[in-house]
Amino acid sequence: MQPPSRRAVLGAAPLAAAFSLDDKPALLGGAPVRQAAFPSWPVFGQPEEQALLRTLRSGKWYRGNGSNVRRFEEAYARAIGARRCLATCNGTSALFVSLNALDVQPGDEVIIPPYTFIATVNVVLRQFALPVFVDTDPETFQMDPDKLEAAITERTRAIIPVHLGGNVCDLDRILAIARRRGVPVIEDACQAHMAEWKSRKVGAFGATGCFSFQASKNLNSGEGGAMLTNDEALFERAYAFHNNGSGLKAIGSNFTYASTGHNLRLTEFQAALLLEQMARLGEQVRTRSANGAYLASLLAQIPGIRPARQYPGCTLNAFHLFMFRYDAAEFSGLSRDMFLKALRAEGIPASGGYSPLNMQPFVKNTLNSRGYQRLFPEKTLREWPERTACPANSRLCSEAVWFTQNMLLGPRSDMDAIAAAVSRIRRHSDSLARLASA
Ligand SMILES: Cc1ncc(COP(=O)(O)O)c(C=O)c1O
């Protein structure tokens, strides 16, 4: 395999400008492109300290006697543009509450993408429903809308598209198919706080929208979640389910129950943090969005690097992750693992992201369990692996590279450094590939 030509590298200006073309990659003994750490996460200060202390001293630590959770729910519903917000103890429980409020039952089918965090499939399995995977559009890293309709059967009771990485799935097409087939959509927006589709925030388009406030997320209270909806009756069912089955008016007051349920409540401490973190969110969203777009424009100039594309309807990418595909053939056959190692040596933390969820042995084992064997026809379970094969996703999982959201919170020059590191690795990919095979 030929090393990339000098001309091709020069074509990537302005990347090369800041670094000499002959500089050695860090893995080959050169000085790393970057020594300084990227901005740390979370970002907090006095407002968070004071809010937590106020809550502590109030002695009101749960939503039954405090007001933080309710105030957060009102503020977040306003921020997203939904009528109702239910705060939950994490994003997984927001999805779990949604499935229950929508009456998804054992024996039903739920459509999900294979390129997502494990929680998206776990909640479906907890419901003893069949997860039906729809392949990924590798250009955008989102559920492929072209493949959705064929996955719907008379047993399909929900579709859970994920706005993966803060990018937005093709909402127009997914919602149109779901509407035509009478199937509710649960938006998994756990990674997409403040992302926009046609200038409206995601999470308010589906029957419900679910968010996570786990520590890595763009809005963070260590753990936490929220379910948004415009449907009042659904909200009431969700509220009861997250509150041990006690409906809206019953909290702490009696022992009669509207439904089955769990304790999935957010604490007053988490809500206090979230209210303060929300004050920082707008500025952070703008910074990530501008840096993400700039970095994409730089990396797109490098042959073999294809940043995740946005659908035209995505008017704001929240960049929980900066994702791109790496083509080893354009890097002298340098494996993705070696590329990641070389990047890290340059001071640029990077990972290869998810492995295919539909291929995880535990999913197959769950479907082989006694409960599933009783619930589903033998033919359905036998045909499941073929029906939910996702070849495009499997390939994507072997090519993907991720940067985390905090790396986009610094100055624009940080993006130049990232792009310079990638460019430098490509220039020296031949020597790096030889090092890897030595
Ligand atoms: C896409 C997606 N869905 C669901 C979740 C679950 O959220 P939590 O970790 O708050 O339970 C996450 C969190 O990582 C996620 O990224």
The ligand as a Gaussian input file, in Angstrom:
#p B3LYP/6-31G(d) Opt

LIG

0 1
 C      -28.307000       6.457000      24.164000
 C      -28.469000       6.223000      25.635000
 N      -29.629000       5.700000      26.094000
 C      -29.835000       5.491000      27.406000
 C      -28.873000       5.796000      28.350000
 C      -29.131000       5.485000      29.779000
 O      -28.973000       6.576000      30.607000
 P      -28.501000       6.370000      32.137000
 O      -27.060000       5.956000      32.118000
 O      -28.708000       7.715000      32.750000
 O      -29.378000       5.340000      32.745000
 C      -27.663000       6.343000      27.925000
 C      -26.618000       6.691000      28.905000
 O      -25.458000       6.507000      28.739000
 C      -27.450000       6.557000      26.539000
 O      -26.296000       7.062000      26.086000

